[in-house]
Amino acid sequence: MIGRAEGSRLDNAEPITLENVYAVGVVKLDADRHGRAIVGHDGQEGSHRVKGSQSYFDRDTTEKKNSGDKISIGLRTEEMTDPKNAAFSTWDRGIWQFEAGEYPKLY
């Protein structure tokens, strides 16, 4: 979703916020070297430019066992495509469509 989020030392901007997002594509790079599931590189050491909640990645399709970032949670494909999964309970059903066997879709 985000390759690199970095600001200058003079940058007092608010952090980037990701909510209700997911990733299912293969991530080829090593998680320790910018191959994280949702955020590739989160700025300067300790800056935490990206904040988030309700962010998920498919552990099966991304080929990641852990996110490598601090905002996303890995779920199996079976969990990602289950419309009754509690992980998606706070996602707005007026915006997101959930059908059995399919990833969440925007209306």
N, C-alpha and C positions, 0 to 999 in steps of 0.2 A: 504494500500500500504506500509506504513512504520509503524511498531509497535512503535519503539522508536528511536529517533535520538539524541544522546547525546555524548558529547566530554568532555575531561578533561579541566581544567582551562589552561593548557599549550598547548592545541590544537588550532593552528591557521589556521586550514584547512578551505578551502572555504565551504560555505554552500552547502547542497544537493539541487539540482534544479530539480523540477518536472514540466514538460510542456506537454500539450496534454495528460492528463491522466483522467481516470474516474473510479468510483467505483459503483457497483450495488448490492453487497452482503449485507446481514443484519449485522448491527453492534449492538451487544447486550449490550455493556457497556455504562454507563452514559457518555455523552460528557464532563462533567466537570472532569471526572476521567478516562481519556485515551480511551474513546470510540468515538473518532472523526472519521469523514467519510473518510479522506484521510491519515492524520498523527496522529497516536495514542498519541505520546508524543514528543514535540519538544524541547528536551534538557533541559538545566538548565534555570531557570527563566530569561527571557529577552534575551536569546542567539539566538533564531530564527535560528536554524540550518538548517531549511528547507525553501526554497523559491520556488515560483512557479507561473505559469500562465496557463490559459486555463485548469484548473483542475475542474472537475465536479463530483457530486455524484447524484444518483437517489434518490430523497427524498421519493419516494414510496417504493422502494425495500430495501433501507438501513434502513428505518424506522427512519430517522433523519430529523428534520425540519430545523436544521441549522448544519453547518459543525463542529463547535467547534474548527476549525483551521482558519488560516488567508489566506489560499491559494485556497480554493475550494468554489464552488458555487453550491447550490442545484437546480436541475431541476426536473420536473415531468417526469415520464416514457414517456409520450406522447412527451415531448420536447427532451428527450434523444434519442428517436428513429425517430426523424424527420430529414431527410437528408438536409432539407433546413433551419434548425435552425441556426440563425445568430451566436450563441455561437460557432459553429464549423467552421465558415467561414475562420479562419486562419489556420485550420488544413490542412496539406499537403495531397491533394487528390491522390498523387502518392504513399503515404504510407498507408493512411486510406481509407477504403471502406465504403460508406454510402448507405444504402438501407432503404426504407420506412418500418417502423415497426420493425427495428432491431437496436441494438446498433452498434456503429462504430466498425469496425474490421480492423485489420492489414492485408494488402495483403500478 
